[in-house]
Amino acid sequence: METEQLKEALERRPVIDIVRGVLMAAWSCTPEDAWEILATVSQHTNIKVHDVAEAVMATTQQQPMPEHLQKQLTAAVAAWRARADGRA
């Protein structure tokens, strides 16, 4: 069972890392900030981080993001920006 979970995690990780890069390029955030944004969307939608990343990845292929994910992503980025502005 543990081996299967590890294998699944290794298969899913590249999508998450690519999307972190997309977020970093789009909003000039750090890798940690990009992870925090994905994790926040995941927590507020009760959708696994990998599935959130898949939805973001699909937008790079001109596929629409589900509205509830888009709203949460927008909110997560706004919250990150507010925190980042407070640090400046």
N, CA, C and O of each residue as an XYZ file, in Angstrom:
352
protein
N       0.822     -1.191      0.000
C       0.000      0.000      0.000
C       0.870      1.261      0.000
O       0.636      2.173     -0.793
N       1.862      1.317      0.877
C       2.735      2.475      0.961
C       3.518      2.678     -0.331
O       3.727      3.815     -0.755
N       3.949      1.600     -0.955
C       4.675      1.672     -2.218
C       3.788      2.259     -3.306
O       4.250      3.063     -4.116
N       2.539      1.871     -3.334
C       1.579      2.387     -4.315
C       1.376      3.885     -4.125
O       1.317      4.631     -5.103
N       1.271      4.327     -2.890
C       1.089      5.756     -2.600
C       2.312      6.557     -3.027
O       2.181      7.652     -3.575
N       3.491      6.016     -2.778
C       4.722      6.685     -3.177
C       4.799      6.790     -4.697
O       5.161      7.837     -5.234
N       4.463      5.717     -5.381
C       4.473      5.715     -6.844
C       3.504      6.765     -7.386
O       3.835      7.498     -8.318
N       2.321      6.835     -6.807
C       1.319      7.819     -7.232
C       1.826      9.236     -6.992
O       1.658     10.110     -7.843
N       2.436      9.461     -5.855
C       2.960     10.794     -5.534
C       4.044     11.200     -6.529
O       4.088     12.350     -6.966
N       4.906     10.270     -6.882
C       5.981     10.567     -7.833
C       5.432     10.861     -9.226
O       6.007     11.661     -9.964
N       4.341     10.231     -9.582
C       3.732     10.469    -10.887
C       3.024     11.827    -10.927
O       2.979     12.471    -11.975
N       2.481     12.256     -9.809
C       1.725     13.503     -9.754
C       2.596     14.727     -9.537
O       2.203     15.840     -9.888
N       3.742     14.540     -8.979
C       4.609     15.661     -8.603
C       4.998     16.563     -9.778
O       4.992     17.785     -9.622
N       5.333     16.011    -10.942
C       5.727     16.895    -12.044
C       4.646     17.916    -12.433
O       4.972     19.062    -12.743
N       3.392     17.525    -12.421
C       2.316     18.461    -12.761
C       2.270     19.590    -11.736
O       2.135     20.759    -12.099
N       2.380     19.246    -10.483
C       2.366     20.261     -9.427
C       3.560     21.203     -9.594
O       3.408     22.418     -9.469
N       4.732     20.659     -9.873
C       5.923     21.495    -10.034
C       5.815     22.407    -11.252
O       6.224     23.566    -11.197
N       5.269     21.894    -12.342
C       5.085     22.727    -13.538
C       4.133     23.875    -13.231
O       4.393     25.019    -13.604
N       3.044     23.574    -12.559
C       2.067     24.614    -12.240
C       2.652     25.620    -11.250
O       2.353     26.812    -11.331
N       3.465     25.162    -10.338
C       4.143     26.121     -9.454
C       4.967     27.088    -10.303
O       4.993     28.288    -10.032
N       5.633     26.568    -11.320
C       6.405     27.418    -12.229
C       5.523     28.393    -12.986
O       5.895     29.551    -13.178
N       4.358     27.933    -13.415
C       3.406     28.813    -14.101
C       2.984     29.956    -13.167
O       2.966     31.120    -13.565
N       2.648     29.608    -11.934
C       2.242     30.632    -10.969
C       3.389     31.601    -10.678
O       3.176     32.808    -10.565
N       4.598     31.068    -10.560
C       5.757     31.915    -10.297
C       5.977     32.897    -11.445
O       6.278     34.068    -11.216
N       5.826     32.419    -12.676
C       6.004     33.294    -13.839
C       4.883     34.323    -13.938
O       5.126     35.482    -14.274
N       3.677     33.905    -13.649
C       2.524     34.801    -13.787
C       2.525     35.903    -12.738
O       2.170     37.042    -13.041
N       2.920     35.580    -11.508
C       2.789     36.551    -10.421
C       4.102     36.893     -9.732
O       4.094     37.549     -8.691
N       5.218     36.468    -10.284
C       6.533     36.769     -9.703
C       6.605     36.395     -8.232
O       7.073     37.169     -7.396
N       6.133     35.194     -7.935
C       6.195     34.730     -6.549
C       7.273     33.660     -6.411
O       7.798     33.162     -7.407
N       7.590     33.320     -5.190
C       8.605     32.300     -4.915
C       7.977     30.900     -5.059
O       6.753     30.773     -5.110
N       8.806     29.864     -5.122
C       8.260     28.504     -5.160
C       7.385     28.207     -3.936
O       6.362     27.533     -4.047
N       7.794     28.712     -2.781
C       7.019     28.487     -1.563
C       5.670     29.199     -1.626
O       4.649     28.661     -1.199
N       5.683     30.419     -2.167
C       4.430     31.161     -2.318
C       3.494     30.443     -3.295
O       2.290     30.357     -3.053
N       4.038     29.937     -4.383
C       3.220     29.218     -5.367
C       2.599     27.979     -4.733
O       1.431     27.674     -4.974
N       3.377     27.266     -3.925
C       2.837     26.103     -3.224
C       1.716     26.524     -2.271
O       0.674     25.873     -2.193
N       1.947     27.620     -1.550
C       0.943     28.113     -0.597
C      -0.360     28.472     -1.322
O      -1.447     28.188     -0.820
N      -0.252     29.089     -2.484
C      -1.440     29.441     -3.265
C      -2.195     28.180     -3.654
O      -3.412     28.111     -3.484
N      -1.483     27.170     -4.179
C      -2.138     25.912     -4.556
C      -2.775     25.234     -3.343
O      -3.905     24.752     -3.416
N      -2.051     25.203     -2.243
C      -2.566     24.550     -1.038
C      -3.802     25.272     -0.502
O      -4.744     24.631     -0.036
N      -3.796     26.584     -0.566
C      -4.944     27.360     -0.099
C      -6.181     27.057     -0.944
O      -7.270     26.848     -0.409
N      -6.007     27.034     -2.265
C      -7.134     26.705     -3.146
C      -7.633     25.297     -2.832
O      -8.840     25.060     -2.770
N      -6.711     24.373     -2.636
C      -7.065     22.993     -2.315
C      -7.883     22.924     -1.022
O      -8.908     22.245     -0.967
N      -7.431     23.618     -0.002
C      -8.123     23.591      1.289
C      -9.509     24.211      1.208
O     -10.453     23.701      1.811
N      -9.639     25.302      0.473
C     -10.920     26.007      0.413
C     -11.925     25.365     -0.530
O     -13.111     25.690     -0.486
N     -11.465     24.460     -1.381
C     -12.379     23.788     -2.306
C     -12.541     22.309     -1.974
O     -13.381     21.624     -2.557
N     -11.734     21.823     -1.038
C     -11.724     20.403     -0.683
C     -11.393     19.536     -1.906
O     -11.972     18.468     -2.109
N     -10.451     20.026     -2.709
C      -9.976     19.320     -3.890
C      -8.473     19.114     -3.706
O      -7.773     20.029     -3.273
N      -7.980     17.940     -4.026
C      -6.563     17.641     -3.851
C      -5.696     18.609     -4.654
O      -6.079     19.063     -5.732
N      -4.523     18.911     -4.105
C      -3.597     19.841     -4.752
C      -3.325     19.407     -6.191
O      -3.298     20.240     -7.097
N      -3.128     18.125     -6.400
C      -2.849     17.646     -7.752
C      -3.985     17.990     -8.706
O      -3.741     18.391     -9.844
N      -5.217     17.837     -8.253
C      -6.365     18.128     -9.111
C      -6.497     19.633     -9.372
O      -6.910     20.043    -10.457
N      -6.150     20.441     -8.388
C      -6.122     21.893     -8.600
C      -5.055     22.210     -9.644
O      -5.288     23.002    -10.557
N      -3.885     21.589     -9.505
C      -2.802     21.812    -10.459
C      -3.217     21.385    -11.868
O      -2.896     22.068    -12.841
N      -3.919     20.276    -11.980
C      -4.402     19.818    -13.291
C      -5.329     20.863    -13.917
O      -5.264     21.115    -15.120
N      -6.184     21.463    -13.101
C      -7.113     22.481    -13.607
C      -6.358     23.721    -14.088
O      -6.697     24.304    -15.118
N      -5.331     24.118    -13.330
C      -4.513     25.263    -13.748
C      -3.765     24.907    -15.032
O      -3.699     25.719    -15.955
N      -3.208     23.710    -15.094
C      -2.478     23.267    -16.274
C      -3.376     23.291    -17.506
O      -2.929     23.669    -18.588
N      -4.617     22.898    -17.355
C      -5.558     22.869    -18.478
C      -5.764     24.265    -19.060
O      -6.013     24.408    -20.257
N      -5.661     25.294    -18.216
C      -5.853     26.657    -18.725
C      -4.730     27.051    -19.679
O      -4.920     27.933    -20.516
N      -3.576     26.420    -19.571
C      -2.486     26.714    -20.503
C      -2.784     26.153    -21.883
O      -2.108     26.487    -22.857
N      -3.793     25.301    -21.965
C      -4.241     24.728    -23.239
C      -5.594     25.322    -23.647
O      -6.356     24.710    -24.396
N      -5.871     26.515    -23.143
C      -7.102     27.253    -23.433
C      -8.374     26.543    -22.976
O      -9.444     26.766    -23.542
N      -8.268     25.697    -21.967
C      -9.449     25.070    -21.388
C      -9.886     25.917    -20.193
O      -9.050     26.356    -19.403
N     -11.183     26.146    -20.062
C     -11.640     26.982    -18.954
C     -11.487     26.289    -17.604
O     -11.647     25.074    -17.485
N     -11.178     27.085    -16.602
C     -11.097     26.564    -15.238
C     -12.509     26.608    -14.650
O     -13.240     27.573    -14.868
N     -12.890     25.577    -13.913
C     -14.197     25.625    -13.251
C     -14.314     26.903    -12.413
O     -13.358     27.324    -11.761
N     -15.493     27.503    -12.444
C     -15.698     28.810    -11.810
C     -15.329     28.823    -10.328
O     -14.712     29.776     -9.852
N     -15.706     27.758     -9.589
C     -15.401     27.750     -8.154
C     -13.895     27.712     -7.902
O     -13.420     28.293     -6.926
N     -13.136     27.035     -8.772
C     -11.677     27.030     -8.626
C     -11.104     28.393     -8.988
O     -10.198     28.885     -8.316
N     -11.626     29.001    -10.043
C     -11.144     30.317    -10.451
C     -11.350     31.342     -9.336
O     -10.466     32.155     -9.063
N     -12.505     31.303     -8.701
C     -12.786     32.232     -7.598
C     -11.804     32.029     -6.449
O     -11.289     32.995     -5.884
N     -11.550     30.775     -6.108
C     -10.632     30.497     -5.002
C      -9.193     30.842     -5.365
O      -8.437     31.311     -4.515
N      -8.810     30.615     -6.610
C      -7.460     30.972     -7.050
C      -7.285     32.486     -6.989
O      -6.260     32.979     -6.519
N      -8.275     33.213     -7.460
C      -8.227     34.675     -7.408
C      -8.113     35.157     -5.961
O      -7.332     36.061     -5.662
N      -8.891     34.554     -5.073
C      -8.840     34.930     -3.656
C      -7.491     34.582     -3.034
O      -6.950     35.366     -2.253
N      -6.948     33.426     -3.368
C      -5.658     33.007     -2.809
C      -4.536     33.926     -3.273
O      -3.650     34.269     -2.490
N      -4.570     34.323     -4.536
C      -3.548     35.234     -5.057
C      -3.696     36.613     -4.398
O      -2.698     37.239     -4.039
N      -4.926     37.080     -4.241
C      -5.148     38.375     -3.585
C      -4.628     38.344     -2.150
O      -4.000     39.302     -1.699
N      -4.883     37.260     -1.435
C      -4.399     37.137     -0.050
C      -2.874     37.102     -0.025
O      -2.252     37.730      0.832
N      -2.271     36.373     -0.956
C      -0.808     36.319     -1.027
C      -0.243     37.708     -1.303
O       0.722     38.131     -0.666
N      -0.848     38.419     -2.260
C      -0.364     39.769     -2.586
C      -0.466     40.698     -1.379
O       0.444     41.486     -1.121
N      -1.567     40.607     -0.644
C      -1.737     41.464      0.540
C      -0.656     41.174      1.569
O      -0.105     42.099      2.167
N      -0.346     39.888      1.782
C       0.729     39.532      2.710
C       2.075     40.005      2.189
O       2.890     40.527      2.949
N       2.312     39.823      0.880
C       3.592     40.230      0.288
C       3.762     41.743      0.372
O       4.863     42.228      0.632
N       2.687     42.489      0.155
C       2.766     43.949      0.254
C       3.056     44.381      1.690
O       3.739     45.378      1.922
N       2.534     43.625      2.641
C       2.786     43.932      4.051
C       4.235     43.694      4.458
O       4.732     44.307      5.403
N       4.909     42.799      3.740
C       6.325     42.494      4.033
C       7.259     43.514      3.405
O       8.397     43.674      3.847
N       6.781     44.205      2.376
C       7.665     45.128      1.635
C       7.958     46.381      2.407
O       8.682     47.250      1.921
